[in-house]
Amino acid sequence: MARIERKVCTGLLCATTLTSIHYLACKTIGKAAGSQAIQTLLQIYQVAPVDHNVLLMALNSGVNYSPLKDPQGLKGQSFQY
């Protein structure tokens, strides 16, 4: 995260990740603080554009990984769209 904050690289989050974080944060620390946490994340990270074509490219990419079992499965790989 520090490299992203220093703008050494770009950080991307999926919109559904942000909604999940918002739900959990509001439930845990209250609505105001949870919403502020999302504001902070949006200042640091960009939201990854995911549409029909991006999902099709991911499905057809041939990358074989299980994100729940192997979160580093895509390390070093990138998708161009």
C-alpha positions as CSV (number, residue, x, y, z in Angstrom):
1,M,0.0,0.0,0.0
2,A,2.9,2.4,0.7
3,R,4.1,2.1,-2.9
4,I,0.6,3.0,-4.1
5,E,0.4,5.9,-1.7
6,R,3.7,7.2,-3.0
7,K,2.4,6.8,-6.6
8,V,5.1,4.3,-7.5
9,C,2.4,2.1,-8.9
10,T,-1.3,2.2,-9.4
11,G,-3.6,0.4,-7.1
12,L,-7.0,-0.9,-8.3
13,L,-9.9,-2.2,-6.4
14,C,-13.1,-3.8,-7.7
15,A,-16.3,-1.9,-7.0
16,T,-17.8,-4.9,-5.2
17,T,-14.7,-5.0,-3.0
18,L,-15.5,-1.4,-1.9
19,T,-19.1,-2.1,-1.3
20,S,-18.1,-5.1,0.9
21,I,-15.6,-3.1,2.8
22,H,-18.2,-0.3,3.3
23,Y,-20.8,-2.8,4.6
24,L,-18.4,-4.4,7.1
25,A,-16.8,-1.1,8.2
26,C,-20.2,0.5,8.8
27,K,-21.3,-2.5,10.8
28,T,-18.1,-2.5,12.8
29,I,-17.2,1.2,13.3
30,G,-20.4,3.0,12.4
31,K,-21.8,4.6,9.2
32,A,-19.8,7.9,9.4
33,A,-16.5,6.2,10.0
34,G,-17.2,3.5,7.5
35,S,-18.0,6.0,4.8
36,Q,-14.9,8.0,5.7
37,A,-12.8,4.8,5.3
38,I,-14.2,4.4,1.8
39,Q,-13.4,8.0,1.0
40,T,-9.9,7.4,2.1
41,L,-9.6,4.3,-0.1
42,L,-11.0,6.2,-3.1
43,Q,-8.2,8.8,-2.6
44,I,-5.6,6.2,-2.8
45,Y,-7.0,3.5,-5.2
46,Q,-8.7,3.6,-8.5
47,V,-11.7,1.6,-9.2
48,A,-11.0,-1.2,-11.8
49,P,-13.2,-0.9,-14.9
50,V,-14.9,-4.3,-15.2
51,D,-17.5,-4.7,-17.9
52,H,-18.7,-7.5,-20.1
53,N,-15.6,-7.5,-22.4
54,V,-13.2,-7.5,-19.4
55,L,-14.9,-10.5,-17.9
56,L,-14.9,-12.4,-21.2
57,M,-11.2,-11.7,-21.7
58,A,-10.5,-13.0,-18.1
59,L,-12.5,-16.1,-18.8
60,N,-10.7,-16.7,-22.1
61,S,-7.2,-15.8,-20.9
62,G,-6.1,-19.3,-20.1
63,V,-4.9,-18.2,-16.6
64,N,-5.5,-21.1,-14.2
65,Y,-5.8,-19.9,-10.6
66,S,-8.0,-20.1,-7.6
67,P,-8.2,-16.6,-6.0
68,L,-9.5,-18.0,-2.7
69,K,-6.9,-20.8,-2.4
70,D,-4.0,-18.9,-4.1
71,P,-4.2,-15.1,-3.8
72,Q,-0.7,-14.8,-5.3
73,G,-1.8,-16.9,-8.4
74,L,-1.6,-13.9,-10.7
75,K,1.6,-12.4,-9.4
76,G,3.5,-10.9,-12.2
77,Q,0.7,-11.2,-14.7
78,S,-1.3,-8.4,-16.1
79,F,-4.3,-8.0,-18.4
80,Q,-4.3,-5.5,-21.2
81,Y,-7.7,-4.2,-22.3
